[in-house]
């Protein structure tokens, strides 16, 4: 009975078309943002940042990017790990080549470079779709990993083949390097996550989002009513690549600090982000956050409960994680294709009607 819309009326088109038209939803999201920015930084420690918060924030950006491409535009992609690698290596080259420029600019430029690469590999989507497009993006995944492994210019001719993020500062506080405080890394990633979520939310609710969804539902009918497939598909690849590139840059520079492309951005990374989108919900920004939270928290929960509490072997807990994730993917694809986001929408509808049955 506390989730009601009585008295919550609109007097203009701007109020009716705002992101959260229900007042209760607006206050709830404002409360979450205030807690995230003003409360969490004072409570977290190094373990919570590295085990939960940083992976959740960074994977959320990657899931949002992939969801725009797969969930909103209907273009299947299995190259997310490779495109994250593009963002990581672009950020590394910018950080080492222009150390006087802010890391904020480096991350954004890395996203732009990844968007251009993503558009290049998205060109086959104009002729092929479905399984064949998935194979084409899978080829992009393997090609990009091979390229960053073989061309030593990308890792500045290092003997180890790894790239290591130099120490950088924002407003006098280190955000990359070994001296980075947990709260600084958390807030740095949180700013990008909130900005990307707001940008994606507005894009998907605007003209670009309507075109993507028209292409997803039936591309021939969309072309008949005036949607340009070339611009719609390539814009989806560009926006998706921009978000994925930002997540790759943050994953390398802030979270790991040093990476080797085959280990950090292999095919497993592409499938992990895809599973986040499937479990969270296709075509939903909230679903991207829900899927990322689920697949980040599940290993932590199993490790603490099974390994730390019950004394199970670590490999057995890891195998159980694979079984749970695989089973949930099958269940969601069959029973609830729209994932956790749809379950959340149904729960909200029931809450709005409770205690009345109709």
DRENDONU-707507 format. One record per atom (N, C-alpha, C): x, y, z. Coordinates in steps of 0.02 Angstrom, whole numbers, padded with zeros to 5 digits, always signed. Layout:
DRENDONU-707507
XYZ...
END
This chain:
DRENDONU-707507
+00040-00060+00000+00000+00000+00000+00043+00063+00000+00109+00055+00011+00151+00114+00012+00178+00131-00058+00162+00090-00108+00185+00103-00176+00124+00123-00217+00104+00185-00214+00043+00207-00246+00056+00268-00290+00012+00278-00339+00018+00335-00384-00038+00386-00373-00079+00376-00322-00133+00422-00309-00106+00491-00293-00131+00541-00328-00108+00610-00318-00045+00627-00356-00015+00578-00391+00047+00590-00428+00028+00604-00501+00004+00664-00515-00020+00681-00581+00031+00727-00617+00026+00730-00684+00072+00768-00724+00035+00827-00756+00070+00882-00764+00039+00942-00794+00075+00964-00857+00124+00926-00881+00159+00944-00943+00185+00880-00976+00201+00886-01041+00229+00829-01077+00298+00811-01050+00336+00861-01028+00402+00847-01001+00398+00804-00938+00350+00818-00895+00342+00778-00835+00318+00707-00851+00277+00701-00902+00249+00636-00920+00301+00591-00953+00351+00621-00986+00401+00582-01023+00468+00578-00987+00471+00597-00924+00534+00594-00888+00554+00521-00875+00616+00512-00857+00644+00444-00851+00606+00403-00800+00590+00433-00742+00552+00398-00691+00489+00439-00676+00434+00426-00711+00374+00468-00703+00339+00458-00635+00348+00400-00603+00317+00388-00538+00362+00418-00483+00332+00458-00440+00370+00493-00389+00407+00445-00342+00375+00389-00325+00407+00341-00280+00471+00314-00312+00470+00300-00377+00530+00275-00412+00585+00327-00411+00567+00390-00423+00617+00442-00423+00651+00448-00355+00613+00449-00302+00642+00455-00235+00685+00394-00219+00663+00335-00241+00702+00275-00228+00770+00277-00262+00771+00298-00325+00834+00302-00361+00878+00358-00335+00849+00414-00314+00888+00467-00283+00920+00442-00219+00883+00403-00180+00910+00377-00118+00968+00329-00131+00962+00288-00184+01016+00242-00201+01078+00280-00222+01070+00333-00262+01127+00372-00284+01160+00408-00226+01120+00436-00181+01149+00470-00123+01189+00422-00080+01160+00362-00069+01196+00312-00030+01260+00290-00065+01257+00282-00131+01316+00259-00168+01372+00310-00166+01355+00374-00170+01407+00426-00172+01428+00450-00103+01382+00453-00055+01396+00485+00009+01404+00438+00067+01382+00375+00061+01384+00329+00117+01434+00272+00106+01428+00239+00048+01469+00180+00034+01544+00195+00037+01570+00251+00010+01643+00263+00013+01671+00263+00084+01631+00280+00134+01656+00281+00202+01652+00214+00237+01619+00165+00206+01608+00101+00239+01649+00044+00208+01670+00052+00146+01702-00004+00110+01775-00009+00129+01802-00069+00119+01874-00081+00128+01901-00111+00063+01964-00129+00064+01996-00154+00003+01964-00218-00022+01943-00262+00022+01912-00325+00000+01847-00312-00036+01803-00272-00007+01738-00259-00039+01746-00223-00106+01794-00179-00111+01804-00144-00174+01827-00191-00228+01878-00231-00214+01907-00275-00266+01865-00337-00280+01827-00361-00231+01789-00422-00240+01718-00409-00265+01689-00352-00248+01619-00340-00264+01608-00277-00305+01626-00219-00277+01603-00156-00306+01635-00141-00373+01701-00145-00379+01732-00130-00443+01711-00178-00499+01711-00245-00488+01686-00288-00541+01614-00274-00559+01572-00260-00509+01501-00245-00524+01494-00183-00566+01528-00129-00549+01522-00066-00586+01549-00073-00657+01607-00105-00664+01638-00111-00730+01599-00158-00775+01578-00215-00748+01539-00262-00789+01471-00234-00806+01444-00191-00763+01379-00160-00779+01385-00117-00842+01440-00079-00848+01449-00039-00908+01454-00084-00970+01493-00138-00965+01500-00184-01022+01433-00216-01038+01394-00235-00988+01329-00266-01000+01280-00216-01032+01283-00154-01011+01240-00103-01042+01258-00096-01116+01323-00094-01131+01344-00089-01201+01321-00148-01243+01331-00209-01217+01310-00268-01254+01234-00271-01259+01199-00248-01208+01126-00250-01209+01098-00203-01262+01130-00147-01273+01109-00102-01326+01113-00136-01394+01167-00174-01403+01177-00207-01468+01132-00268-01476+01129-00310-01424+01093-00374-01429+01020-00365-01409+01008-00332-01353+00940-00327-01327+00897-00277-01363+00926-00219-01380+00886-00166-01412+00888-00169-01488+00946-00186-01516+00952-00186-01589+00948-00256-01619+00955-00308-01579+00947-00376-01604+01007-00402-01643+01066-00372-01635+01126-00395-01670+01169-00437-01623+01174-00501-01637+01210-00546-01592+01285-00532-01595+01317-00530-01537+01389-00517-01534+01422-00563-01484+01476-00594-01504+01517-00636-01460+01588-00609-01455+01597-00545-01470+01664-00515-01470+01675-00464-01415+01635-00467-01362+01640-00416-01309+01709-00415-01277+01738-00474-01264+01804-00477-01233+01856-00443-01276+01854-00454-01342+01901-00422-01387+01893-00347-01388+01831-00323-01387+01820-00251-01388+01840-00219-01321+01832-00256-01266+01858-00231-01202+01934-00226-01205+01966-00273-01239+02039-00269-01247+02059-00208-01287+02019-00190-01338+02034-00129-01376+02033-00068-01330+01982-00063-01288+01978-00008-01240+02037-00007-01192+02057-00067-01168+02113-00071-01121+02178-00049-01154+02192-00075-01213+02256-00059-01245+02256+00013-01271+02199+00038-01293+02195+00108-01313+02209+00154-01253+02180+00137-01196+02192+00177-01136+02265+00173-01115+02296+00115-01122+02366+00107-01104+02411+00150-01149+02399+00148-01214+02440+00188-01260+02430+00262-01247+02370+00283-01231+02358+00354-01217+02391+00374-01151+02387+00331-01101+02417+00348-01036+02493+00352-01040+02524+00309-01080+02597+00311-01086+02620+00363-01137+02579+00377-01186+02598+00426-01237+02584+00498-01217+02532+00508-01177+02513+00576-01156+02502+00576-01080+02556+00570-01041+02547+00565-00968+02521+00629-00936+02526+00685-00971+02503+00748-00942+02428+00757-00947+02395+00716-00988+02322+00722-00998+02287+00682-00943+02228+00706-00922+02191+00673-00869+02168+00603-00889+02167+00558-00840+02143+00490-00852+02070+00489-00873+02032+00540-00853+01963+00544-00875+01959+00549-00951+02001+00591-00981+02002+00599-01053+02026+00535-01086+02075+00502-01056+02101+00440-01084+02046+00386-01088+02007+00379-01036+01955+00328-01035+01902+00343-01088+01883+00407-01093+01832+00425-01143+01858+00415-01214+01921+00435-01226+01950+00424-01292+01958+00350-01308+01973+00310-01257+01977+00237-01268+01909+00210-01289+01855+00236-01258+01789+00217-01280+01775+00237-01352+01797+00297-01372+01788+00318-01441+01826+00276-01491+01888+00257-01474+01927+00213-01518+01893+00145-01524+01869+00119-01469+01834+00054-01472+01771+00059-01513+01736+00116-01510+01676+00124-01550+01692+00121-01625+01749+00151-01645+01769+00149-01715+01786+00078-01737+01822+00041-01694+01839-00029-01710+01776-00072-01713+01730-00059-01667+01668-00098-01665+01626-00086-01728+01625-00024-01752+01589-00009-01815+01621-00046-01873+01688-00050-01874+01722-00085-01927+01702-00158-01929+01700-00190-01871+01680-00260-01869+01605-00269-01872+01567-00214-01866+01495-00217-01873+01470-00211-01944+01515-00195-01990+01494-00189-02060+01463-00253-02089+01486-00313-02070+01453-00373-02096+01380-00379-02075+01358-00343-02023+01288-00347-02001+01240-00319-02054+01267-00282-02103+01224-00255-02155+01203-00309-02205+01240-00364-02205+01226-00418-02252+01206-00484-02219+01230-00494-02158+01217-00558-02124+01186-00543-02056+01154-00593-02028+01124-00586-01962+01118-00654-01930+01099-00654-01866+01088-00716-01830+01153-00753-01817+01152-00818-01832+01209-00861-01819+01271-00837-01855+01264-00814-01917+01322-00793-01957+01353-00730-01929+01313-00684-01903+01340-00625-01870+01376-00643-01806+01349-00691-01769+01382-00714-01708+01452-00743-01724+01456-00781-01779+01521-00809-01799+01569-00754-01820+01543-00702-01854+01586-00647-01875+01614-00609-01816+01573-00596-01765+01598-00561-01706+01644-00607-01665+01631-00672-01667+01677-00719-01634+01745-00718-01667+01746-00712-01733+01809-00705-01769+01845-00640-01749+01807-00587-01739+01836-00524-01715+01869-00534-01647+01837-00572-01604+01865-00586-01537+01933-00619-01543+01938-00671-01583+02001-00707-01590+02054-00665-01626+02032-00626-01675+02080-00585-01712+02110-00531-01668+02069-00498-01628+02093-00443-01586+02141-00469-01533+02125-00526-01502+02170-00555-01453+02236-00574-01486+02233-00604-01545+02295-00621-01581+02335-00559-01598+02302-00505-01620+02336-00443-01639+02373-00413-01580+02340-00409-01522+02373-00379-01464+02428-00423-01436+02426-00487-01451+02479-00532-01430+02540-00528-01475+02528-00520-01540+02582-00525-01589+02617-00459-01604+02580-00405-01603+02610-00340-01620+02635-00308-01556+02701-00306-01548+02731-00284-01485+02723-00209-01474+02706-00171-01526+02696-00099-01517+02640-00085-01467+02589-00128-01466+02532-00116-01422+02552-00120-01348+02600-00161-01330+02622-00164-01261+02691-00134-01251+02709-00086-01296+02771-00046-01291+02833-00090-01287+02831-00145-01325+02889-00189-01333+02913-00218-01266+02866-00229-01219+02883-00258-01155+02903-00331-01163+02953-00352-01126+02976-00421-01132+02925-00471-01107+02885-00450-01057+02834-00495-01028+02771-00499-01070+02760-00450-01113+02699-00448-01152+02640-00420-01115+02649-00399-01053+02595-00370-01014+02594-00294-01021+02537-00265-01004+02532-00192-01000+02517-00175-00928+02550-00123-00903+02542-00102-00833+02522-00029-00832+02471-00014-00794+02445+00054-00791+02491+00098-00748+02515+00154-00774+02553+00200-00733+02509+00236-00682+02539+00263-00631+02500+00297-00579+02474+00364-00605+02410+00375-00597+02379+00438-00617+02336+00463-00560+02321+00528-00562+02283+00560-00509+02226+00600-00538+02173+00605-00498+02115+00649-00514+02101+00690-00451+02105+00756-00458+02094+00802-00402+02141+00787-00344+02203+00768-00360+02253+00757-00309+02251+00688-00277+02207+00644-00299+02201+00577-00270+02217+00525-00324+02258+00476-00308+02276+00423-00355+02216+00379-00370+02204+00366-00435+02150+00322-00455+02176+00260-00492+02239+00261-00512+02272+00202-00540+02340+00195-00506+02365+00133-00504+02429+00120-00473+02421+00089-00404+02477+00067-00375+02473+00031-00310+02453+00075-00251+02459+00140-00258+02443+00185-00202+02370+00207-00202+02329+00179-00244+02259+00201-00250+02219+00178-00188+02183+00225-00159+02140+00209-00102+02077+00174-00127+02049+00129-00089+01988+00093-00112+01931+00140-00130+01919+00191-00089+01863+00235-00102+01874+00276-00165+01936+00293-00181+01950+00332-00242+01936+00291-00305+01959+00229-00305+01945+00185-00363+01870+00174-00370+01836+00164-00314+01763+00153-00316+01726+00213-00344+01742+00273-00319+01707+00333-00343+01723+00347-00416+01784+00335-00437+01803+00346-00507+01761+00303-00554+01755+00238-00537+01714+00194-00579+01640+00209-00572+01618+00230-00513+01548+00245-00502+01525+00304-00546+01567+00354-00553+01550+00412-00595+01538+00389-00667+01582+00348-00693+01574+00324-00761+01512+00279-00768+01499+00238-00718+01441+00194-00722+01376+00233-00723+01370+00282-00679+01308+00322-00677+01300+00362-00742+01355+00391-00766+01351+00430-00828+01331+00386-00887+01360+00326-00892+01344+00281-00947+01272+00256-00942+01248+00243-00880+01179+00220-00871+01130+00274-00892+01142+00336-00872+01097+00391-00891+01098+00402-00966+01158+00399-00996+01163+00408-01069+01126+00352-01105+01136+00290-01084+01102+00234-01116+01026+00238-01107+01005+00257-01047+00933+00263-01033+00900+00314-01080+00932+00371-01090+00903+00422-01133+00907+00403-01207+00961+00369-01227+00967+00347-01296+00913+00296-01314+00903+00248-01269+00855+00194-01284+00783+00219-01282+00770+00274-01247+00702+00301-01244+00689+00352-01299+00741+00371-01337+00734+00421-01389+00726+00392-01458+00739+00434-01508+00730+00412-01578+00778+00356-01596+00840+00359-01571+00888+00307-01587+00865+00239-01560+00839+00239-01499+00815+00177-01470+00755+00148-01508+00710+00192-01531+00653+00167-01570+00676+00136-01635+00726+00165-01666+00752+00136-01728+00785+00068-01715+00823+00064-01660+00855+00000-01644+00803-00054-01632+00751-00037-01595+00700-00088-01580+00660-00107-01642+00651-00059-01689+00617-00076-01751+00659-00125-01792+00725-00113-01795+00770-00160-01829+00768-00228-01796+00767-00229-01730+00766-00292-01693+00702-00331-01707+00645-00298-01707+00582-00333-01715+00572-00360-01786+00586-00318-01836+00581-00340-01906+00616-00289-01950+00676-00306-01972+00716-00257-02008+00686-00235-02075+00652-00281-02109+00622-00263-02173+00565-00213-02163+00523-00226-02113+00468-00180-02099+00496-00112-02076+00550-00113-02037+00580-00051-02015+00606-00010-02074+00636-00043-02122+00661-00008-02181+00603+00021-02222+00547-00015-02224+00490+00010-02262+00462+00074-02232+00461+00079-02165+00432+00139-02133+00483+00196-02127+00544+00187-02155+00590+00243-02158+00652+00237-02116+00662+00182-02080+00722+00174-02040+00780+00152-02084+00835+00187-02081+00894+00171-02120+00933+00115-02085+00934+00054-02112+00969-00001-02078+01043+00013-02068+01075+00046-02117+01146+00061-02111+01160+00103-02050+01125+00158-02043+01137+00203-01987+01115+00171-01921+01059+00137-01921+01034+00107-01858+01082+00054-01831+01103+00008-01874+01145-00047-01851+01215-00022-01832+01244+00021-01874+01311+00045-01858+01311+00091-01798+01257+00129-01788+01254+00171-01728+01249+00127-01665+01212+00072-01670+01209+00025-01613+01277-00005-01599+01314-00024-01651+01382-00050-01641+01427+00003-01611+01420+00066-01633+01463+00119-01608+01449+00134-01534+01386+00142-01516+01369+00156-01446+01388+00097-01402+01375+00037-01425+01394-00023-01387+01469-00026-01378+01507-00013-01431+01579-00014-01427+01606+00040-01380+01573+00098-01380+01594+00152-01335+01590+00131-01262+01533+00101-01243+01524+00078-01174+01572+00021-01157+01578-00027-01203+01622-00084-01191+01695-00061-01186+01715-00012-01227+01782+00014-01224+01797+00048-01158+01748+00086-01132+01757+00117-01066+01764+00064-01012+01724+00012-01016+01729-00041-00965+01797-00076-00970+01822-00087-01031+01888-00118-01039+01943-00075-01011+01939-00009-01023+01990+00037-00997+01989+00037-00921+01930+00039-00890+01925+00038-00818+01947-00029-00789+01930-00083-00824+01949-00150-00802+02025-00156-00799+02059-00128-00848+02132-00132-00849+02164-00082-00801+02145-00018-00807+02182+00035-00772+02165+00038-00698+02102+00030-00680+02081+00041-00611+02077-00025-00572+02048-00076-00604+02034-00138-00568+02096-00183-00564+02123-00204-00621+02179-00251-00621+02246-00216-00616+02256-00163-00652+02320-00127-00652+02371-00155-00700+02371-00219-00713+02415-00251-00761+02378-00311-00790+02379-00319-00856+02342-00373-00888+02384-00403-00944+02367-00465-00959+02390-00500-01019+02328-00517-01058+02327-00499-01122+02264-00498-01159+02230-00566-01162+02268-00619-01170+02238-00685-01175+02202-00707-01111+02230-00688-01054+02200-00708-00991+02143-00663-00970+02151-00598-00980+02102-00550-00955+02044-00539-01003+02055-00546-01069+02003-00529-01117+01992-00586-01167+01996-00647-01144+01984-00704-01187+01910-00714-01202+01895-00771-01233+01827-00786-01253+01782-00794-01192+01811-00815-01135+01770-00822-01074+01740-00755-01053+01777-00700-01065+01750-00635-01047+01689-00617-01090+01692-00635-01153+01635-00622-01198+01573-00659-01174+01582-00723-01157+01525-00763-01134+01500-00738-01067+01545-00716-01023+01524-00692-00957+01477-00632-00964+01497-00583-01005+01454-00524-01014+01389-00542-01049+01391-00589-01096+01330-00611-01129+01283-00645-01079+01310-00685-01034+01269-00717-00983+01237-00665-00937+01274-00612-00922+01245-00558-00882+01184-00528-00915+01188-00518-00980+01132-00489-01017+01073-00537-01019+01087-00601-01030+01033-00651-01035+00998-00658-00968+01036-00666-00914+01006-00675-00848+00972-00610-00824+01005-00554-00836+00976-00490-00814+00913-00471-00853+00914-00481-00918+00856-00464-00959+00876-00426-01022+00858-00453-01080+00872-00419-01143+00828-00357-01149+00858-00303-01175+00820-00242-01186+00802-00206-01122+00845-00206-01072+00831-00173-01009+00896-00148-00978+00899-00083-00963+00958-00055-00929+00963-00083-00859+00906-00086-00824+00906-00115-00757+00929-00188-00760+00908-00225-00811+00929-00294-00818+01004-00302-00824+01037-00253-00855+01110-00256-00859+01141-00252-00790+01115-00208-00747+01141-00203-00679+01124-00267-00640+01063-00293-00649+01043-00353-00612+01085-00413-00631+01097-00422-00696+01139-00478-00718+01210-00472-00694+01238-00411-00697+01307-00401-00673+01311-00415-00599+01263-00390-00561+01264-00402-00488+01259-00476-00472+01216-00512-00509+01207-00583-00495+01271-00622-00508+01303-00611-00566+01361-00651-00584+01424-00628-00548+01423-00569-00518+01480-00547-00477+01472-00574-00406+01411-00572-00380+01400-00593-00310+01398-00668-00302+01377-00705-00355+01371-00778-00348+01437-00812-00330+01493-00798-00365+01557-00830-00344+01578-00810-00274+01567-00747-00255+01586-00725-00188+01545-00762-00135+01480-00769-00149+01436-00804-00101+01456-00877-00095+01467-00910-00152+01485-00981-00149+01552-00991-00114+01599-00946-00127+01664-00954-00095+01660-00945-00020+01622-00896+00003+01617-00884+00075+01577-00938+00110+01523-00961+00077+01479-01010+00110+01508-01081+00105+01524-01101+00044+01546-01170+00033+01618-01182+00054+01662-01138+00032+01734-01147+00046+01750-01123+00117+01731-01061+00133+01748-01034+00198+01706-01063+00255+01641-01075+00242+01597-01099+00296+01594-01174+00303+01587-01210+00246+01580-01282+00249+01643-01320+00234+01695-01286+00212+01759-01319+00201+01763-01358+00136+01722-01342+00087+01724-01378+00023+01789-01360-00014+01812-01404-00059+01869-01386-00102+01851-01328-00148+01900-01288-00164+01888-01229-00206+01865-01248-00276+01895-01301-00305+01876-01321-00372+01804-01346-00375+01781-01379-00322+01713-01404-00320+01663-01345-00318+01679-01293-00280+01636-01234-00278+01635-01200-00346+01692-01198-00381+01695-01167-00448+01653-01207-00497+01656-01273-00494+01615-01315-00539+01540-01306-00524+01523-01300-00460+01453-01289-00442+01429-01222-00469+01472-01173-00471+01454-01108-00499+01436-01115-00573+01476-01153-00610+01461-01165-00681+01394-01199-00690+01380-01247-00648+01317-01284-00652+01258-01237-00639+01264-01195-00587+01209-01149-00571+01197-01099-00627+01251-01069-00653+01244-01020-00706+01215-01051-00769+01239-01110-00788+01213-01144-00847+01140-01162-00839+01121-01187-00780+01051-01204-00769+01006-01143-00770+01029-01087-00741+00989-01026-00741+00980-00999-00811+01031-01003-00852+01025-00979-00921+00971-01019-00958+00971-01085-00950+00920-01126-00982+00851-01109-00956+00845-01100-00890+00780-01084-00861+00754-01017-00886+00798-00967-00886+00776-00901-00908+00759-00900-00983+00797-00934-01024+00782-00935-01095+00716-00969-01110+00698-01019-01069+00635-01055-01081+00577-01022-01045+00584-01009-00981+00528-00986-00940+00520-00911-00939+00574-00873-00937+00570-00801-00932+00626-00769-00974+00614-00761-01040+00667-00735-01084+00689-00664-01067+00648-00627-01032+00666-00558-01014+00702-00553-00947+00718-00609-00916+00764-00612-00861+00740-00580-00796+00789-00561-00755+00774-00533-00690+00737-00467-00695+00747-00430-00749+00712-00366-00756+00637-00376-00760+00615-00428-00796+00543-00442-00801+00516-00464-00733+00553-00504-00696+00531-00524-00629+00523-00463-00584+00568-00416-00591+00564-00354-00552+00503-00313-00572+00489-00310-00637+00429-00273-00661+00365-00306-00635+00362-00372-00637+00302-00407-00612+00294-00395-00537+00349-00397-00500+00346-00385-00428+00321-00314-00413+00343-00266-00452+00320-00197-00441+00245-00191-00457+00222-00224-00510+00151-00220-00526+00109-00251-00471+00131-00307-00444+00093-00338-00390+00095-00295-00328+00150-00261-00316+00156-00217-00258+00110-00157-00265+00101-00134-00327+00057-00076-00338-00016-00095-00328-00033-00159-00337-00103-00181-00330-00118-00209-00261-00067-00228-00223-00078-00259-00158-00113-00210-00111-00161-00232-00070-00184-00301-00058-00244-00321-00101-00258-00283-00154-00316-00298-00196-00297-00347-00251-00341-00395-00268-00322-00445-00317-00323-00417-00389-00359-00363-00402-00366-00337-00470-00354-00262-00470
END
